[in-house]
Amino acid sequence: MRASVAFKGIWTKSFRRAVSGEFLATLICVLLGLGSTVDWASGTEKPSPADLVLVSLCFSLGVATVVQCFLPFSSCHINPVGKLSLAKALFYVTAQCLGAIAAAGLLYLRPVRCLHVNLDISVGHALLVELLITFELLFTVTATCNAKRADLTGSASLAIGLAVVIGHLFAIRYTGAGMNPARSFGPALLTNAACFTSTPDVLGGPILGGILAAAVYQCLRKVQRGGGLQPPTSWRGRRHLRQAWFLEIDRGEKKEPLQELSADVLSSV
């Protein structure tokens, strides 16, 4: 009974369209990012090193583009590290991995770079780097795509793209900046078995980073209720934080005029 409830609605036309959108979005994103690492002008024996800024911009702008395009169809996760139901997770992760494999296959005629961890850093350091950059990315996604926030303005896809470029510029010299298990799995599967030596780092780090980002964001959201801070429970907390209530950020709603601070409040400063 529970299994039938978990998989309810997965055979609908809209769900099939969403899964197809995840496949195509991941294919485009990985194809653009991996394509930027290929030196198309040089020979295959001694390709020149990849331009780190070029690779970072291609991945980030590619993510921003596909998020903007595919958001209405599947929410454009393009990354197995995210919040999904069981039914969506099984189909979405499969579609994302197949999209990454297809993208790597399209570039297989040229030397595509898989992810290699810098040999000068330990496995633990590599995992930590991947954890940090995925935390930064997933926290940005969670914060900018929260439908319950009425204060959000601007482009969520642009914010996500900037988070990707920041992560790449920081970590590409250390781990190749995986940030996405599907993006790492596809090229590693088709290019070289040696690529899998670094796969545990670039898979485990993003998974842990995604879990940590979701947990931290939920903890921060718990201190809010109706867009404002929850009142402190203790008398001492109310006394010392009373001024913070008067300095609450204006979110457009009508507020009462500020009351004059009492002598008790002023004496606590």
Secondary structure in CASP SS format (residue, H / E / C, confidence):
PFRMAT SS
TARGET T0000
AUTHOR 0000-0000-0000
METHOD secondary structure of the structure
MODEL  1
M C 1.00
R H 1.00
A H 1.00
S H 1.00
V H 1.00
A H 1.00
F C 1.00
K C 1.00
G C 1.00
I C 1.00
W C 1.00
T C 1.00
K H 1.00
S H 1.00
F H 1.00
R H 1.00
R H 1.00
A H 1.00
V H 1.00
S H 1.00
G H 1.00
E H 1.00
F H 1.00
L H 1.00
A H 1.00
T H 1.00
L H 1.00
I H 1.00
C H 1.00
V H 1.00
L H 1.00
L H 1.00
G H 1.00
L H 1.00
G H 1.00
S C 1.00
T C 1.00
V C 1.00
D C 1.00
W C 1.00
A C 1.00
S C 1.00
G C 1.00
T C 1.00
E C 1.00
K C 1.00
P C 1.00
S C 1.00
P C 1.00
A C 1.00
D C 1.00
L H 1.00
V H 1.00
L H 1.00
V H 1.00
S H 1.00
L H 1.00
C H 1.00
F H 1.00
S H 1.00
L H 1.00
G H 1.00
V H 1.00
A H 1.00
T H 1.00
V H 1.00
V H 1.00
Q H 1.00
C H 1.00
F H 1.00
L H 1.00
P H 1.00
F H 1.00
S H 1.00
S C 1.00
C C 1.00
H C 1.00
I C 1.00
N C 1.00
P C 1.00
V C 1.00
G C 1.00
K C 1.00
L C 1.00
S C 1.00
L H 1.00
A H 1.00
K H 1.00
A H 1.00
L H 1.00
F H 1.00
Y H 1.00
V H 1.00
T H 1.00
A H 1.00
Q H 1.00
C H 1.00
L H 1.00
G H 1.00
A H 1.00
I H 1.00
A H 1.00
A H 1.00
A H 1.00
G H 1.00
L H 1.00
L C 1.00
Y C 1.00
L C 1.00
R C 1.00
P C 1.00
V C 1.00
R C 1.00
C C 1.00
L C 1.00
H C 1.00
V C 1.00
N C 1.00
L C 1.00
D C 1.00
I C 1.00
S C 1.00
V H 1.00
G H 1.00
H H 1.00
A H 1.00
L H 1.00
L H 1.00
V H 1.00
E H 1.00
L H 1.00
L H 1.00
I H 1.00
T H 1.00
F H 1.00
E H 1.00
L H 1.00
L H 1.00
F H 1.00
T H 1.00
V H 1.00
T H 1.00
A H 1.00
T H 1.00
C C 1.00
N C 1.00
A C 1.00
K C 1.00
R C 1.00
A C 1.00
D C 1.00
L C 1.00
T C 1.00
G C 1.00
S C 1.00
A H 1.00
S H 1.00
L H 1.00
A H 1.00
I H 1.00
G H 1.00
L H 1.00
A H 1.00
V H 1.00
V H 1.00
I H 1.00
G H 1.00
H H 1.00
L H 1.00
F H 1.00
A H 1.00
I C 1.00
R C 1.00
Y C 1.00
T C 1.00
G C 1.00
A C 1.00
G C 1.00
M C 1.00
N C 1.00
P H 1.00
A H 1.00
R H 1.00
S H 1.00
F H 1.00
G H 1.00
P H 1.00
A H 1.00
L H 1.00
L H 1.00
T H 1.00
N C 1.00
A H 1.00
A H 1.00
C H 1.00
F H 1.00
T H 1.00
S C 1.00
T H 1.00
P H 1.00
D H 1.00
V H 1.00
L H 1.00
G H 1.00
G H 1.00
P H 1.00
I H 1.00
L H 1.00
G H 1.00
G H 1.00
I H 1.00
L H 1.00
A H 1.00
A H 1.00
A H 1.00
V H 1.00
Y H 1.00
Q H 1.00
C H 1.00
L H 1.00
R H 1.00
K C 1.00
V C 1.00
Q E 1.00
R E 1.00
G C 1.00
G C 1.00
G E 1.00
L E 1.00
Q C 1.00
P C 1.00
P C 1.00
T C 1.00
S C 1.00
W H 1.00
R H 1.00
G H 1.00
R H 1.00
R H 1.00
H H 1.00
L H 1.00
R H 1.00
Q H 1.00
A H 1.00
W H 1.00
F H 1.00
L C 1.00
E C 1.00
I C 1.00
D C 1.00
R C 1.00
G C 1.00
E C 1.00
K C 1.00
K C 1.00
E C 1.00
P C 1.00
L C 1.00
Q C 1.00
E C 1.00
L C 1.00
S C 1.00
A H 1.00
D H 1.00
V H 1.00
L H 1.00
S H 1.00
S C 1.00
V C 1.00
END
